[in-house]
Amino acid sequence: MRGYRAIKYTLFICCYVFWVVSAVLIAVGIYAKIAKEKDVVDTLTVDPALLLIVVGSVMFLITFLGCFGALRNATCLLKMFLGILVAMLLLQVAAGVVGYLFTDMVMERTEKLMVKAIVRYREDQDLENAIDFIQKKFQCCGVESYKDWSHNVYFQCSDTNPSLESCGVPFSCCIHLQNQAVLNTMCGYGMQQLEERLAGQDIFTVGCLEKIGWWAKNNLLLVAGLTAGLLLLEVCMICLAAVQISRIHKVQRQKKENAERGKSGRKDSYWYPAFADFDNE
């Protein structure tokens, strides 16, 4: 009985933690969505707020099934929770295999997605902040090079572009000195007109796609560890749910057997005295 309670409440606590995290994700996504302007483009692939809401909602539903199913011993909910986790695990493994076998295709799709994000850089404040964070973190600029910013209407390098940022790059591409106290947001102006050697003195010229690839290769153990940890956590929750379902079915079978034995015992108590008296006669 103690072992069953340990399994039950371990599964409940794990699901509850992720349930709370999913609720926080939904709240942050809704807050960011409300704070935005109404005319921004709502696209799941390039809208961080919408992505948070969708991911949080899916997590909320799945972990709710696990929490309520584990706490109330509801085999129906636990089976749904188990089935969804198994499907997610298989999809993740399949995605990893496909990504490994078709690396070029994955990189091409990723490049198109990043270019799409650059095009909508000024249309979404959250997307703008996310791109600036990535460029600062990985010390990169654009997708393949700093000249990719010409895809954006504000940074497009053409004679007909009236923008002050024409032929420029965002300030997050700039190389900031350690002793620099004031941030110069105009440091990227006109950088697309310069050659890579000259532009490299003031901004990062290497694309973010290449820099992120380098980071993943240099931190392969960290990436592999995080991936393995996530998969292991999913496997543990699958095992806990499967064991609890098995124990619930076992208890239900035992109760059914005990009930049948009780009925047969009562029937015997009705008949045995009569047979006993008959034998004594």
C-alpha positions in Angstrom: 0.0 0.0 0.0 2.9 2.4 0.8 4.5 1.7 -2.6 1.2 2.5 -4.3 0.8 5.8 -2.4 4.4 6.7 -3.3 3.7 6.1 -7.0 0.4 7.9 -6.9 1.7 11.1 -5.2 5.0 11.2 -7.1 3.0 11.2 -10.3 0.7 13.8 -8.9 3.5 16.1 -7.8 5.3 15.9 -11.1 2.1 16.7 -13.0 1.2 19.5 -10.6 4.6 21.2 -11.1 4.2 21.2 -14.9 0.6 22.2 -14.5 1.6 25.3 -12.6 4.4 26.1 -15.1 1.8 25.8 -18.0 -0.5 28.2 -16.2 2.3 30.7 -15.8 3.1 30.3 -19.5 -0.5 31.0 -20.5 -0.7 34.0 -18.2 2.5 35.5 -19.6 1.4 34.9 -23.1 -2.1 36.4 -22.6 -0.5 39.5 -20.9 2.0 39.9 -23.7 -0.9 39.5 -26.3 -3.1 42.1 -24.6 -0.2 44.6 -24.2 0.5 44.4 -28.0 -0.9 46.7 -30.6 -4.1 45.3 -32.2 -2.7 45.5 -35.8 0.2 43.1 -35.3 0.4 39.9 -37.3 -0.7 36.8 -35.4 1.5 34.0 -36.7 2.4 31.0 -34.5 5.9 30.6 -36.0 7.0 34.2 -35.4 4.8 35.3 -32.5 6.3 34.4 -29.1 3.2 35.4 -27.2 0.9 33.2 -29.3 3.5 30.4 -29.0 3.5 30.7 -25.2 -0.3 30.5 -25.1 -0.5 27.4 -27.4 2.3 25.5 -25.7 1.0 26.4 -22.2 -2.6 25.3 -23.1 -1.4 22.0 -24.4 0.7 21.4 -21.3 -2.2 22.5 -19.1 -4.5 20.0 -20.6 -2.1 17.1 -20.5 -0.9 17.7 -16.9 -4.5 18.3 -15.8 -5.3 14.7 -17.0 -2.3 13.4 -15.0 -3.1 15.4 -11.8 -6.8 14.6 -11.6 -6.3 11.0 -12.8 -3.6 10.3 -10.3 -5.4 11.9 -7.4 -8.8 10.4 -8.1 -7.6 7.0 -9.3 -9.4 7.6 -12.6 -8.1 5.0 -15.0 -9.8 6.7 -18.0 -7.9 10.0 -17.5 -4.7 8.1 -16.7 -5.0 6.1 -19.9 -5.5 9.3 -21.9 -2.5 10.9 -20.1 -0.4 7.8 -20.8 -1.4 7.7 -24.5 -0.6 11.4 -25.1 2.8 11.0 -23.4 3.7 7.9 -25.4 2.6 9.7 -28.6 4.7 12.8 -27.7 7.7 10.6 -26.9 7.4 8.8 -30.3 7.0 12.1 -32.1 10.1 13.5 -30.4 12.2 10.5 -31.3 10.9 10.5 -34.9 11.7 14.2 -35.2 15.2 13.6 -33.9 15.8 10.8 -36.4 14.4 12.9 -39.3 16.5 15.9 -38.3 19.6 13.7 -38.2 18.9 12.1 -41.6 17.7 15.2 -43.4 19.9 17.8 -41.8 20.1 19.9 -45.0 16.3 20.1 -45.3 15.9 21.1 -41.6 18.6 23.8 -41.9 16.8 25.1 -45.1 13.5 25.3 -43.3 15.1 26.9 -40.3 16.7 29.5 -42.5 13.4 30.4 -44.1 11.7 30.7 -40.7 14.5 33.0 -39.5 14.3 35.2 -42.6 10.5 35.4 -42.1 11.2 36.6 -38.5 13.6 39.3 -39.9 11.0 40.5 -42.3 8.5 41.0 -39.4 11.1 42.4 -37.0 9.4 45.8 -36.5 5.8 44.4 -36.5 6.0 42.6 -33.2 7.7 43.9 -30.1 8.1 40.5 -28.6 9.6 39.1 -31.8 11.9 42.2 -31.9 13.1 41.6 -28.3 13.7 37.9 -29.0 15.8 38.6 -32.1 17.8 41.2 -30.3 18.4 38.8 -27.4 19.6 36.0 -29.8 21.9 38.4 -31.7 23.5 39.7 -28.4 23.7 36.3 -26.9 25.4 34.5 -29.8 27.2 37.7 -31.1 25.7 37.3 -34.6 23.8 39.4 -37.1 21.2 38.2 -39.6 20.6 34.7 -40.7 23.7 34.0 -42.9 25.3 37.4 -42.7 24.6 41.0 -41.6 23.3 41.8 -45.1 20.2 39.6 -44.6 18.7 42.6 -42.8 18.0 44.0 -46.3 15.0 41.7 -46.3 13.3 44.0 -43.7 11.6 47.1 -45.2 13.1 49.4 -42.6 16.7 48.2 -43.2 16.4 47.6 -46.9 19.4 48.9 -48.8 17.9 50.8 -51.7 17.8 54.4 -53.0 14.0 54.5 -52.7 13.9 53.5 -49.0 13.1 56.7 -47.0 13.8 55.0 -43.6 16.6 56.5 -41.5 17.8 52.9 -40.9 18.2 52.2 -44.6 21.2 50.0 -45.3 21.7 49.5 -41.6 21.3 46.8 -39.0 19.7 46.7 -35.5 21.8 47.9 -32.6 21.9 44.3 -31.2 24.4 43.5 -34.0 26.9 46.1 -32.7 30.0 45.2 -30.8 29.8 46.8 -27.4 32.9 47.7 -25.5 33.0 46.6 -21.8 33.6 50.2 -20.6 30.9 51.6 -22.8 28.4 53.3 -20.4 25.9 54.7 -22.9 24.2 52.4 -25.5 24.4 53.8 -29.0 21.3 52.7 -30.8 22.5 54.2 -34.1 25.7 52.2 -34.2 24.4 49.9 -37.0 23.4 52.7 -39.5 24.8 52.3 -43.0 26.7 49.0 -42.2 25.3 47.1 -45.1 27.1 49.4 -47.5 30.5 48.5 -46.0 32.5 45.4 -46.9 32.6 42.6 -44.3 36.2 43.4 -43.3 35.3 47.0 -42.5 31.9 46.3 -41.0 33.4 43.7 -38.7 35.1 46.4 -36.8 31.8 47.7 -35.5 29.2 44.9 -35.8 29.0 41.1 -35.8 29.1 40.0 -39.4 28.6 36.2 -39.0 25.0 34.9 -39.3 23.1 33.6 -36.3 22.3 30.3 -38.0 26.0 29.5 -38.3 26.7 30.8 -34.7 23.9 28.7 -33.2 25.2 25.6 -35.0 28.7 26.3 -33.6 27.3 26.7 -30.1 25.4 23.4 -30.4 28.5 21.5 -31.5 30.7 23.1 -28.8 28.1 22.3 -26.2 27.1 19.0 -27.5 27.2 17.3 -24.0 24.9 20.0 -22.6 22.4 19.7 -25.4 22.5 15.9 -25.3 22.1 16.0 -21.5 19.1 18.3 -21.6 17.4 16.2 -24.3 18.1 13.0 -22.5 16.8 14.5 -19.2 13.6 15.6 -20.9 13.1 12.2 -22.5 13.9 10.4 -19.2 11.4 12.5 -17.3 8.7 11.6 -19.9 9.6 7.9 -19.6 9.4 8.1 -15.8 6.0 9.7 -15.9 4.9 7.1 -18.5 6.1 4.3 -16.2 4.4 5.8 -13.1 1.1 6.2 -14.9 1.3 2.6 -16.3 2.1 1.2 -12.8 -0.8 3.1 -11.2 -3.2 1.9 -13.8 -2.0 -1.6 -13.3 -2.4 -1.3 -9.5 -5.9 0.1 -9.8 -7.0 -2.7 -12.0 -5.4 -5.2 -9.6 -7.3 -3.7 -6.6 -10.6 -3.7 -8.6 -10.1 -7.4 -9.5 -9.4 -8.2 -5.9 -12.6 -6.4 -4.7 -14.6 -8.2 -7.4 -13.2 -11.6 -6.3 -13.9 -10.8 -2.6 -17.4 -9.8 -3.4 -18.0 -13.0 -5.3 -16.5 -15.0 -2.5 -18.8 -13.2 0.0 -21.8 -14.0 -2.1 -20.9 -17.7 -2.3 -20.2 -17.8 1.4 -23.6 -16.4 2.2 -25.2 -19.0 -0.1 -23.3 -21.8 1.7 -24.4 -20.5 5.1 -28.0 -20.7 4.0 -27.8 -24.3 2.8 -25.2 -26.0 5.1 -27.4 -26.0 8.2 -30.2 -27.7 6.4 -27.9 -30.4 5.1 -26.3 -30.8 8.5 -29.7 -31.3 10.1 -30.6 -33.8 7.4 -27.5 -35.8 8.0 -28.1 -35.9 11.7 -31.5 -37.4 11.2 
